Amino acid sequence: MNATATLSSKFQISIPKAVREALRWEAGQSFVFIPKDKGVLVMPVPALNELAGLAKGARNKEGYRDRKDRY
């Protein structure tokens, strides 16, 4: 998918419809901007329910490596 947009005099960019539909982005969604070399990575901020279970098993210390285990 190739889509372009122009930066306005108010420093705003409209996200092309094809991109919004393909990624299922909706009005009111929050985004994070991550600088990458000469560009920027734009990603939606995940909802709390999307993060559920992300750290599952983090309390299990079995197999845990500490700094002492490194060279």
Wavefront OBJ file of the C-alpha trace (Angstrom):
o trace
v 0.000 0.000 0.000
v 1.479 3.337 -1.050
v -0.124 6.459 0.373
v 1.157 9.997 0.796
v 0.063 13.018 2.809
v 1.153 16.654 3.007
v 2.106 18.514 6.171
v -0.174 21.553 6.568
v 0.862 25.039 7.696
v -0.510 24.060 11.141
v 1.808 21.015 11.152
v -1.067 18.552 10.739
v -1.187 15.446 8.556
v -4.348 13.612 7.500
v -3.934 9.856 7.502
v -5.073 8.503 4.119
v -8.351 6.577 4.167
v -6.750 3.404 2.780
v -4.295 3.341 5.718
v -6.987 4.065 8.338
v -9.216 1.303 7.003
v -6.420 -1.254 6.624
v -5.231 -0.671 10.201
v -8.750 -0.148 11.593
v -7.817 3.208 13.138
v -10.729 5.313 14.361
v -11.309 8.941 15.323
v -10.427 9.665 18.940
v -7.740 6.986 19.145
v -4.471 7.966 20.882
v -1.124 7.509 19.129
v 2.526 7.548 20.128
v 5.232 9.035 17.880
v 8.636 7.343 18.044
v 11.532 9.092 16.233
v 13.483 6.712 13.960
v 16.535 8.102 12.105
v 15.039 10.529 9.558
v 11.442 9.402 10.056
v 8.909 8.611 12.719
v 7.038 5.461 13.742
v 3.356 6.092 14.501
v 1.605 3.487 16.621
v -1.740 3.420 18.420
v -1.550 3.388 22.217
v -2.966 0.026 23.322
v -6.065 -0.112 25.504
v -5.604 -1.574 28.985
v -7.608 -4.692 28.104
v -5.163 -5.386 25.236
v -2.305 -5.554 27.759
v -3.969 -8.200 29.931
v -1.715 -11.244 30.296
v 1.316 -9.501 28.774
v 3.536 -10.245 31.768
v 2.004 -13.636 32.541
v 4.513 -15.767 34.427
v 6.754 -12.813 35.292
v 6.611 -13.722 38.984
v 8.034 -17.167 38.259
v 11.700 -16.882 39.275
v 12.641 -20.286 37.913
v 15.210 -19.880 35.160
v 15.706 -16.204 36.046
v 19.087 -14.790 35.043
v 20.700 -12.050 37.067
v 23.632 -9.813 36.209
v 25.872 -12.263 38.071
v 25.140 -14.848 35.358
v 26.522 -12.653 32.591
v 30.086 -12.368 31.402
l 1 2 3 4 5 6 7 8 9 10 11 12 13 14 15 16 17 18 19 20 21 22 23 24 25 26 27 28 29 30 31 32 33 34 35 36 37 38 39 40 41 42 43 44 45 46 47 48 49 50 51 52 53 54 55 56 57 58 59 60 61 62 63 64 65 66 67 68 69 70 71
